[in-house]
Amino acid sequence: MSPAQAGVRAESLYRFFRAGDEETLALRGVSLTVEPKELVAVVGPSGSGKSTLLACLAGTDEPDGGTVFIGDERITHRPEPVRTRIRARRIGVLAQRGNLFEHLSVAANLALVQRLVFGAVRDNPTDLLALVGLTRVAGSYPGELSGGELARAGLVVALANNPAVLLADEPTGELDSITEGQVLDLLAMVADSGVAVLVASHSTQLAGYATRLVRLEDGTVVT
């Protein structure tokens, strides 16, 4: 797989949430850029805005102000079907859990993504799983996998659309330190292949893999 050369750029993102009379400003003018071959770590305490930032970058949430570009293509402030198409073609999303449909085998999950994006299965699922040492679980269901296997299978599913940008939200939060290192090795390999990778995490290991760190506090970039 060779991804298109395009990074992600956010300009002055603001995001408000309201509950009754209470208002929370989750993002306060956040700007950042992740270029191809970069692995950028977004760190900060719980509630600092990391997940909100990733949702806005992925186009699954709309900022109240500011703009996000995937390469030279604007994804924000466009109709939901347009955002969905851009995300399907250009963005991979890796969450802490729930990356695979439970009723489908690992291979079927991969095939489904490729059919939805390309109209056909372009890569042999077994070949894709071989990249992360999971060939033997191609026919297994998510509930039959270990935590480490689920994380690696989720990564392959996130890459099945050959994205230019990979957004990962706490992808190692439930893993032991050895398995966490293996997943971070894979994320670094993805970045080296030309993908722009942004990882939001509390991981202390992540700093050793990242091209640079971006720290959020109260919805603001502080470093």
C-alpha positions as protocol buffer text, in pm:
chain_id: "A"
residue {
  index: 1
  type: MET
  ca { x: 0 y: 0 z: 0 }
}
residue {
  index: 2
  type: SER
  ca { x: 134 y: 345 z: -85 }
}
residue {
  index: 3
  type: PRO
  ca { x: -75 y: 630 z: 55 }
}
residue {
  index: 4
  type: ALA
  ca { x: -131 y: 958 z: -120 }
}
residue {
  index: 5
  type: GLN
  ca { x: 110 y: 1224 z: 2 }
}
residue {
  index: 6
  type: ALA
  ca { x: -111 y: 1452 z: 208 }
}
residue {
  index: 7
  type: GLY
  ca { x: -101 y: 1559 z: 569 }
}
residue {
  index: 8
  type: VAL
  ca { x: -363 y: 1713 z: 796 }
}
residue {
  index: 9
  type: ARG
  ca { x: -382 y: 2079 z: 895 }
}
residue {
  index: 10
  type: ALA
  ca { x: -606 y: 2241 z: 1156 }
}
residue {
  index: 11
  type: GLU
  ca { x: -647 y: 2616 z: 1178 }
}
residue {
  index: 12
  type: SER
  ca { x: -787 y: 2784 z: 1493 }
}
residue {
  index: 13
  type: LEU
  ca { x: -1033 y: 2514 z: 1598 }
}
residue {
  index: 14
  type: TYR
  ca { x: -1299 y: 2600 z: 1854 }
}
residue {
  index: 15
  type: ARG
  ca { x: -1556 y: 2355 z: 1992 }
}
residue {
  index: 16
  type: PHE
  ca { x: -1833 y: 2433 z: 2241 }
}
residue {
  index: 17
  type: PHE
  ca { x: -2057 y: 2189 z: 2425 }
}
residue {
  index: 18
  type: ARG
  ca { x: -2372 y: 2298 z: 2608 }
}
residue {
  index: 19
  type: ALA
  ca { x: -2577 y: 2113 z: 2868 }
}
residue {
  index: 20
  type: GLY
  ca { x: -2858 y: 2328 z: 2998 }
}
residue {
  index: 21
  type: ASP
  ca { x: -2705 y: 2652 z: 3119 }
}
residue {
  index: 22
  type: GLU
  ca { x: -2358 y: 2501 z: 3139 }
}
residue {
  index: 23
  type: GLU
  ca { x: -2113 y: 2562 z: 2855 }
}
residue {
  index: 24
  type: THR
  ca { x: -1781 y: 2383 z: 2805 }
}
residue {
  index: 25
  type: LEU
  ca { x: -1519 y: 2518 z: 2567 }
}
residue {
  index: 26
  type: ALA
  ca { x: -1346 y: 2195 z: 2462 }
}
residue {
  index: 27
  type: LEU
  ca { x: -1113 y: 2348 z: 2201 }
}
residue {
  index: 28
  type: ARG
  ca { x: -982 y: 2703 z: 2218 }
}
residue {
  index: 29
  type: GLY
  ca { x: -816 y: 2806 z: 1893 }
}
residue {
  index: 30
  type: VAL
  ca { x: -617 y: 2487 z: 1836 }
}
residue {
  index: 31
  type: SER
  ca { x: -387 y: 2489 z: 1531 }
}
residue {
  index: 32
  type: LEU
  ca { x: -154 y: 2210 z: 1425 }
}
residue {
  index: 33
  type: THR
  ca { x: -13 y: 2040 z: 1117 }
}
residue {
  index: 34
  type: VAL
  ca { x: 96 y: 1679 z: 1070 }
}
residue {
  index: 35
  type: GLU
  ca { x: 300 y: 1612 z: 758 }
}
residue {
  index: 36
  type: PRO
  ca { x: 349 y: 1279 z: 580 }
}
residue {
  index: 37
  type: LYS
  ca { x: 605 y: 1060 z: 762 }
}
residue {
  index: 38
  type: GLU
  ca { x: 544 y: 1238 z: 1093 }
}
residue {
  index: 39
  type: LEU
  ca { x: 418 y: 1065 z: 1406 }
}
residue {
  index: 40
  type: VAL
  ca { x: 283 y: 1343 z: 1625 }
}
residue {
  index: 41
  type: ALA
  ca { x: 170 y: 1269 z: 1980 }
}
residue {
  index: 42
  type: VAL
  ca { x: -109 y: 1475 z: 2135 }
}
residue {
  index: 43
  type: VAL
  ca { x: -79 y: 1450 z: 2512 }
}
residue {
  index: 44
  type: GLY
  ca { x: -252 y: 1607 z: 2808 }
}
residue {
  index: 45
  type: PRO
  ca { x: -478 y: 1524 z: 3103 }
}
residue {
  index: 46
  type: SER
  ca { x: -824 y: 1374 z: 3069 }
}
residue {
  index: 47
  type: GLY
  ca { x: -1068 y: 1641 z: 2958 }
}
residue {
  index: 48
  type: SER
  ca { x: -802 y: 1848 z: 2783 }
}
residue {
  index: 49
  type: GLY
  ca { x: -968 y: 1813 z: 2442 }
}
residue {
  index: 50
  type: LYS
  ca { x: -765 y: 1534 z: 2280 }
}
residue {
  index: 51
  type: SER
  ca { x: -1059 y: 1320 z: 2168 }
}
residue {
  index: 52
  type: THR
  ca { x: -1258 y: 1624 z: 2057 }
}
residue {
  index: 53
  type: LEU
  ca { x: -963 y: 1736 z: 1846 }
}
residue {
  index: 54
  type: LEU
  ca { x: -934 y: 1397 z: 1676 }
}
residue {
  index: 55
  type: ALA
  ca { x: -1308 y: 1388 z: 1607 }
}
residue {
  index: 56
  type: CYS
  ca { x: -1288 y: 1729 z: 1439 }
}
residue {
  index: 57
  type: LEU
  ca { x: -984 y: 1623 z: 1235 }
}
residue {
  index: 58
  type: ALA
  ca { x: -1163 y: 1306 z: 1124 }
}
residue {
  index: 59
  type: GLY
  ca { x: -1478 y: 1492 z: 1027 }
}
residue {
  index: 60
  type: THR
  ca { x: -1695 y: 1293 z: 1269 }
}
residue {
  index: 61
  type: ASP
  ca { x: -1756 y: 1615 z: 1463 }
}
residue {
  index: 62
  type: GLU
  ca { x: -1781 y: 1970 z: 1333 }
}
residue {
  index: 63
  type: PRO
  ca { x: -1587 y: 2250 z: 1506 }
}
residue {
  index: 64
  type: ASP
  ca { x: -1779 y: 2567 z: 1594 }
}
residue {
  index: 65
  type: GLY
  ca { x: -1494 y: 2767 z: 1447 }
}
residue {
  index: 66
  type: GLY
  ca { x: -1183 y: 2700 z: 1244 }
}
residue {
  index: 67
  type: THR
  ca { x: -1098 y: 2476 z: 953 }
}
residue {
  index: 68
  type: VAL
  ca { x: -943 y: 2133 z: 888 }
}
residue {
  index: 69
  type: PHE
  ca { x: -773 y: 2036 z: 563 }
}
residue {
  index: 70
  type: ILE
  ca { x: -670 y: 1688 z: 452 }
}
residue {
  index: 71
  type: GLY
  ca { x: -396 y: 1775 z: 206 }
}
residue {
  index: 72
  type: ASP
  ca { x: -551 y: 2060 z: 7 }
}
residue {
  index: 73
  type: GLU
  ca { x: -909 y: 1939 z: 62 }
}
residue {
  index: 74
  type: ARG
  ca { x: -1125 y: 2106 z: 325 }
}
residue {
  index: 75
  type: ILE
  ca { x: -1324 y: 1858 z: 536 }
}
residue {
  index: 76
  type: THR
  ca { x: -1489 y: 2097 z: 784 }
}
residue {
  index: 77
  type: HIS
  ca { x: -1814 y: 2289 z: 731 }
}
residue {
  index: 78
  type: ARG
  ca { x: -1927 y: 2066 z: 450 }
}
residue {
  index: 79
  type: PRO
  ca { x: -2233 y: 1838 z: 427 }
}
residue {
  index: 80
  type: GLU
  ca { x: -2206 y: 1510 z: 615 }
}
residue {
  index: 81
  type: PRO
  ca { x: -2202 y: 1296 z: 296 }
}
residue {
  index: 82
  type: VAL
  ca { x: -1903 y: 1496 z: 168 }
}
residue {
  index: 83
  type: ARG
  ca { x: -1716 y: 1461 z: 497 }
}
residue {
  index: 84
  type: THR
  ca { x: -1791 y: 1088 z: 494 }
}
residue {
  index: 85
  type: ARG
  ca { x: -1649 y: 1049 z: 144 }
}
residue {
  index: 86
  type: ILE
  ca { x: -1330 y: 1237 z: 232 }
}
residue {
  index: 87
  type: ARG
  ca { x: -1285 y: 1030 z: 547 }
}
residue {
  index: 88
  type: ALA
  ca { x: -1343 y: 704 z: 361 }
}
residue {
  index: 89
  type: ARG
  ca { x: -1088 y: 790 z: 93 }
}
residue {
  index: 90
  type: ARG
  ca { x: -817 y: 965 z: 290 }
}
residue {
  index: 91
  type: ILE
  ca { x: -837 y: 902 z: 666 }
}
residue {
  index: 92
  type: GLY
  ca { x: -783 y: 597 z: 883 }
}
residue {
  index: 93
  type: VAL
  ca { x: -926 y: 604 z: 1236 }
}
residue {
  index: 94
  type: LEU
  ca { x: -799 y: 378 z: 1516 }
}
residue {
  index: 95
  type: ALA
  ca { x: -990 y: 390 z: 1844 }
}
residue {
  index: 96
  type: GLN
  ca { x: -909 y: 230 z: 2178 }
}
residue {
  index: 97
  type: ARG
  ca { x: -1184 y: -27 z: 2114 }
}
residue {
  index: 98
  type: GLY
  ca { x: -1466 y: -103 z: 1872 }
}
residue {
  index: 99
  type: ASN
  ca { x: -1258 y: -99 z: 1554 }
}
residue {
  index: 100
  type: LEU
  ca { x: -1403 y: -426 z: 1422 }
}
residue {
  index: 101
  type: PHE
  ca { x: -1759 y: -550 z: 1372 }
}
residue {
  index: 102
  type: GLU
  ca { x: -1809 y: -832 z: 1622 }
}
residue {
  index: 103
  type: HIS
  ca { x: -2021 y: -1046 z: 1387 }
}
residue {
  index: 104
  type: LEU
  ca { x: -1755 y: -1052 z: 1112 }
}
residue {
  index: 105
  type: SER
  ca { x: -1422 y: -1234 z: 1104 }
}
residue {
  index: 106
  type: VAL
  ca { x: -1106 y: -1025 z: 1094 }
}
residue {
  index: 107
  type: ALA
  ca { x: -1063 y: -1096 z: 721 }
}
residue {
  index: 108
  type: ALA
  ca { x: -1426 y: -1006 z: 654 }
}
residue {
  index: 109
  type: ASN
  ca { x: -1382 y: -675 z: 840 }
}
residue {
  index: 110
  type: LEU
  ca { x: -1092 y: -588 z: 613 }
}
residue {
  index: 111
  type: ALA
  ca { x: -1277 y: -693 z: 300 }
}
residue {
  index: 112
  type: LEU
  ca { x: -1582 y: -487 z: 401 }
}
residue {
  index: 113
  type: VAL
  ca { x: -1376 y: -166 z: 433 }
}
residue {
  index: 114
  type: GLN
  ca { x: -1218 y: -216 z: 93 }
}
residue {
  index: 115
  type: ARG
  ca { x: -1550 y: -293 z: -75 }
}
residue {
  index: 116
  type: LEU
  ca { x: -1707 y: 20 z: 74 }
}
residue {
  index: 117
  type: VAL
  ca { x: -1416 y: 243 z: -29 }
}
residue {
  index: 118
  type: PHE
  ca { x: -1298 y: 90 z: -356 }
}
residue {
  index: 119
  type: GLY
  ca { x: -1597 y: -114 z: -468 }
}
residue {
  index: 120
  type: ALA
  ca { x: -1391 y: -435 z: -453 }
}
residue {
  index: 121
  type: VAL
  ca { x: -1134 y: -612 z: -237 }
}
residue {
  index: 122
  type: ARG
  ca { x: -803 y: -474 z: -364 }
}
residue {
  index: 123
  type: ASP
  ca { x: -564 y: -643 z: -118 }
}
residue {
  index: 124
  type: ASN
  ca { x: -568 y: -999 z: 10 }
}
residue {
  index: 125
  type: PRO
  ca { x: -675 y: -972 z: 376 }
}
residue {
  index: 126
  type: THR
  ca { x: -425 y: -1242 z: 471 }
}
residue {
  index: 127
  type: ASP
  ca { x: -142 y: -1041 z: 314 }
}
residue {
  index: 128
  type: LEU
  ca { x: -247 y: -732 z: 508 }
}
residue {
  index: 129
  type: LEU
  ca { x: -262 y: -926 z: 834 }
}
residue {
  index: 130
  type: ALA
  ca { x: 83 y: -1071 z: 766 }
}
residue {
  index: 131
  type: LEU
  ca { x: 221 y: -717 z: 802 }
}
residue {
  index: 132
  type: VAL
  ca { x: 132 y: -726 z: 1173 }
}
residue {
  index: 133
  type: GLY
  ca { x: 186 y: -1099 z: 1233 }
}
residue {
  index: 134
  type: LEU
  ca { x: -182 y: -1192 z: 1243 }
}
residue {
  index: 135
  type: THR
  ca { x: -222 y: -1427 z: 947 }
}
residue {
  index: 136
  type: ARG
  ca { x: -338 y: -1710 z: 1172 }
}
residue {
  index: 137
  type: VAL
  ca { x: -638 y: -1511 z: 1305 }
}
residue {
  index: 138
  type: ALA
  ca { x: -779 y: -1410 z: 966 }
}
residue {
  index: 139
  type: GLY
  ca { x: -1083 y: -1633 z: 1016 }
}
residue {
  index: 140
  type: SER
  ca { x: -1128 y: -1549 z: 1385 }
}
residue {
  index: 141
  type: TYR
  ca { x: -1391 y: -1318 z: 1530 }
}
residue {
  index: 142
  type: PRO
  ca { x: -1299 y: -1014 z: 1742 }
}
residue {
  index: 143
  type: GLY
  ca { x: -1427 y: -1180 z: 2060 }
}
residue {
  index: 144
  type: GLU
  ca { x: -1173 y: -1458 z: 2013 }
}
residue {
  index: 145
  type: LEU
  ca { x: -870 y: -1226 z: 2003 }
}
residue {
  index: 146
  type: SER
  ca { x: -641 y: -1107 z: 2281 }
}
residue {
  index: 147
  type: GLY
  ca { x: -609 y: -735 z: 2357 }
}
residue {
  index: 148
  type: GLY
  ca { x: -288 y: -709 z: 2160 }
}
residue {
  index: 149
  type: GLU
  ca { x: -432 y: -896 z: 1864 }
}
residue {
  index: 150
  type: LEU
  ca { x: -738 y: -669 z: 1866 }
}
residue {
  index: 151
  type: ALA
  ca { x: -519 y: -359 z: 1866 }
}
residue {
  index: 152
  type: ARG
  ca { x: -311 y: -484 z: 1574 }
}
residue {
  index: 153
  type: ALA
  ca { x: -615 y: -603 z: 1379 }
}
residue {
  index: 154
  type: GLY
  ca { x: -780 y: -266 z: 1439 }
}
residue {
  index: 155
  type: LEU
  ca { x: -474 y: -95 z: 1296 }
}
residue {
  index: 156
  type: VAL
  ca { x: -490 y: -303 z: 979 }
}
residue {
  index: 157
  type: VAL
  ca { x: -862 y: -222 z: 943 }
}
residue {
  index: 158
  type: ALA
  ca { x: -781 y: 149 z: 986 }
}
residue {
  index: 159
  type: LEU
  ca { x: -526 y: 118 z: 705 }
}
residue {
  index: 160
  type: ALA
  ca { x: -742 y: -93 z: 472 }
}
residue {
  index: 161
  type: ASN
  ca { x: -854 y: 217 z: 278 }
}
residue {
  index: 162
  type: ASN
  ca { x: -489 y: 311 z: 212 }
}
residue {
  index: 163
  type: PRO
  ca { x: -523 y: 645 z: 396 }
}
residue {
  index: 164
  type: ALA
  ca { x: -299 y: 948 z: 377 }
}
residue {
  index: 165
  type: VAL
  ca { x: -373 y: 1031 z: 743 }
}
residue {
  index: 166
  type: LEU
  ca { x: -406 y: 799 z: 1044 }
}
residue {
  index: 167
  type: LEU
  ca { x: -575 y: 931 z: 1360 }
}
residue {
  index: 168
  type: ALA
  ca { x: -538 y: 709 z: 1667 }
}
residue {
  index: 169
  type: ASP
  ca { x: -721 y: 781 z: 1994 }
}
residue {
  index: 170
  type: GLU
  ca { x: -571 y: 601 z: 2296 }
}
residue {
  index: 171
  type: PRO
  ca { x: -484 y: 292 z: 2086 }
}
residue {
  index: 172
  type: THR
  ca { x: -274 y: 133 z: 2362 }
}
residue {
  index: 173
  type: GLY
  ca { x: -471 y: 238 z: 2669 }
}
residue {
  index: 174
  type: GLU
  ca { x: -569 y: -117 z: 2770 }
}
residue {
  index: 175
  type: LEU
  ca { x: -247 y: -298 z: 2676 }
}
residue {
  index: 176
  type: ASP
  ca { x: 47 y: -419 z: 2882 }
}
residue {
  index: 177
  type: SER
  ca { x: 379 y: -242 z: 2827 }
}
residue {
  index: 178
  type: ILE
  ca { x: 525 y: -508 z: 2597 }
}
residue {
  index: 179
  type: THR
  ca { x: 222 y: -520 z: 2369 }
}
residue {
  index: 180
  type: GLU
  ca { x: 201 y: -140 z: 2381 }
}
residue {
  index: 181
  type: GLY
  ca { x: 556 y: -121 z: 2249 }
}
residue {
  index: 182
  type: GLN
  ca { x: 468 y: -358 z: 1965 }
}
residue {
  index: 183
  type: VAL
  ca { x: 172 y: -141 z: 1860 }
}
residue {
  index: 184
  type: LEU
  ca { x: 380 y: 177 z: 1881 }
}
residue {
  index: 185
  type: ASP
  ca { x: 645 y: 9 z: 1665 }
}
residue {
  index: 186
  type: LEU
  ca { x: 374 y: -54 z: 1405 }
}
residue {
  index: 187
  type: LEU
  ca { x: 251 y: 306 z: 1421 }
}
residue {
  index: 188
  type: ALA
  ca { x: 608 y: 427 z: 1365 }
}
residue {
  index: 189
  type: MET
  ca { x: 636 y: 191 z: 1067 }
}
residue {
  index: 190
  type: VAL
  ca { x: 313 y: 336 z: 925 }
}
residue {
  index: 191
  type: ALA
  ca { x: 453 y: 688 z: 956 }
}
residue {
  index: 192
  type: ASP
  ca { x: 778 y: 582 z: 788 }
}
residue {
  index: 193
  type: SER
  ca { x: 573 y: 452 z: 493 }
}
residue {
  index: 194
  type: GLY
  ca { x: 451 y: 806 z: 421 }
}
residue {
  index: 195
  type: VAL
  ca { x: 134 y: 837 z: 629 }
}
residue {
  index: 196
  type: ALA
  ca { x: 74 y: 1140 z: 851 }
}
residue {
  index: 197
  type: VAL
  ca { x: 8 y: 982 z: 1193 }
}
residue {
  index: 198
  type: LEU
  ca { x: -143 y: 1162 z: 1492 }
}
residue {
  index: 199
  type: VAL
  ca { x: -185 y: 972 z: 1820 }
}
residue {
  index: 200
  type: ALA
  ca { x: -373 y: 1103 z: 2123 }
}
residue {
  index: 201
  type: SER
  ca { x: -260 y: 914 z: 2431 }
}
residue {
  index: 202
  type: HIS
  ca { x: -157 y: 913 z: 2795 }
}
residue {
  index: 203
  type: SER
  ca { x: 120 y: 666 z: 2710 }
}
residue {
  index: 204
  type: THR
  ca { x: 460 y: 738 z: 2862 }
}
residue {
  index: 205
  type: GLN
  ca { x: 622 y: 522 z: 2594 }
}
residue {
  index: 206
  type: LEU
  ca { x: 482 y: 730 z: 2310 }
}
residue {
  index: 207
  type: ALA
  ca { x: 728 y: 1017 z: 2354 }
}
residue {
  index: 208
  type: GLY
  ca { x: 1011 y: 787 z: 2249 }
}
residue {
  index: 209
  type: TYR
  ca { x: 840 y: 718 z: 1915 }
}
residue {
  index: 210
  type: ALA
  ca { x: 698 y: 1059 z: 1831 }
}
residue {
  index: 211
  type: THR
  ca { x: 848 y: 1306 z: 1588 }
}
residue {
  index: 212
  type: ARG
  ca { x: 720 y: 1575 z: 1824 }
}
residue {
  index: 213
  type: LEU
  ca { x: 472 y: 1627 z: 2107 }
}
residue {
  index: 214
  type: VAL
  ca { x: 173 y: 1860 z: 2116 }
}
residue {
  index: 215
  type: ARG
  ca { x: 37 y: 1919 z: 2466 }
}
residue {
  index: 216
  type: LEU
  ca { x: -323 y: 2021 z: 2528 }
}
residue {
  index: 217
  type: GLU
  ca { x: -453 y: 2172 z: 2850 }
}
residue {
  index: 218
  type: ASP
  ca { x: -809 y: 2301 z: 2883 }
}
residue {
  index: 219
  type: GLY
  ca { x: -849 y: 2288 z: 2505 }
}
residue {
  index: 220
  type: THR
  ca { x: -540 y: 2496 z: 2432 }
}
residue {
  index: 221
  type: VAL
  ca { x: -203 y: 2400 z: 2285 }
}
residue {
  index: 222
  type: VAL
  ca { x: 59 y: 2478 z: 2551 }
}
residue {
  index: 223
  type: THR
  ca { x: 368 y: 2323 z: 2385 }
}
